[in-house]
Amino acid sequence: MSSSKFDIVVYGATGFTGQLVAEYLGEHYRNDKALKWAMAGRSLDKLKSVRDAIGAPADIPLIVADANDPASLKVMIDRTRSVVTTVGPYLLYGNELVAACAASGTDYFDLCGEVPWMRRMIDAHLDTAKRSGARIMFSCGYDSVPFELGAFFVQEEARRVFGAPTARVKGRVRQMRGTFSGGTAASGRAIFEAAAKDPSLLALVRDPFALTPGFVGPKQPPANKPVYDEDLKTWLTPFFMANINSRNVHRSNMLLGFPYGRDFVYDEMQITGPGEEGEAEARRMLAASNRMASSAIPKPGEGPSKEERENGLYDLLYVAIAPDGRQARASVKGDRDPGYGSTSKMIAECAICLLRDAPDVPAGIWTPGAAMQHRLIKRLVDHAGLTFQVEE
């Protein structure tokens, strides 16, 4: 690619999450003269306002681009090596951008958790991306980077302890403090509205192997009601992101050549504690989750305050279980609100990792963890406030 091109364009920089990504790059890489990046969005005036509001350098270039104007998207991607897009729901606003990146050989990163749309993009553009040299990566935020890498990391520990990865891994949310986002809500609503018109989309939503075209593995745990986990001696409640993350974990296994096996079983749930109190909490949280799903939700562009983002956190436990019952355990922790504070750092570092640490990743449609593996873990630990630790 021409050396005159930008390394990264943040598309959607006037939106809530896009602004956080631009702010992170502006702060964290302010003195990195080798990184050439730009901000893009529909309104030049809004881009200028955001650039000033976040204190980004005054010489950061601004690009006007609109999801409804394919010509403007092409102009944008022709000027950059990679695009980081926060413009969702991707089902509504992502089609043209993915198609253009795949055709032009431009790398692409998003925050998508819309499984049916991701599958449609894989089916439509995988061959094109492989021919052009593009590396397309969905789900580069809280869904599903910590979960995909958590499974990878605990399987590396299983390999060390047991001599091989295990066919059973449990992902368990021990703690999560953060707020519900307008953009996430809009994505979920868009998927279910589309599924109401097209039942085949609903089948994809329910399919654990929706993102592994040509491969169907064994039956997976339903993870849709409170249960008692005998291995961990605690009650569990359903985790609202499991239907996204588990699909990406299975795709990661496939992209890596099935190191976890073709009989791999994986689920995610949230820990609520032992005994009657744990069971009561599991049922209370499920009821609260159902009420939240049916109640008024934030509008896209809304999100938590700076204080809320900085006071957020998450703590994920990963347990790999050997056939003889022995366990390998690991944790993944983040130091910010997962949906915004941590997500904005993760997607930015995914783009920089591919650019600087993993330029040899072949063309195609990847999960970030499968593509960059230990290199991405190191970058997230060094720059994005994540920790990966083996536990007893």
Disulfide bonds with the S-S distance in Angstrom:
none
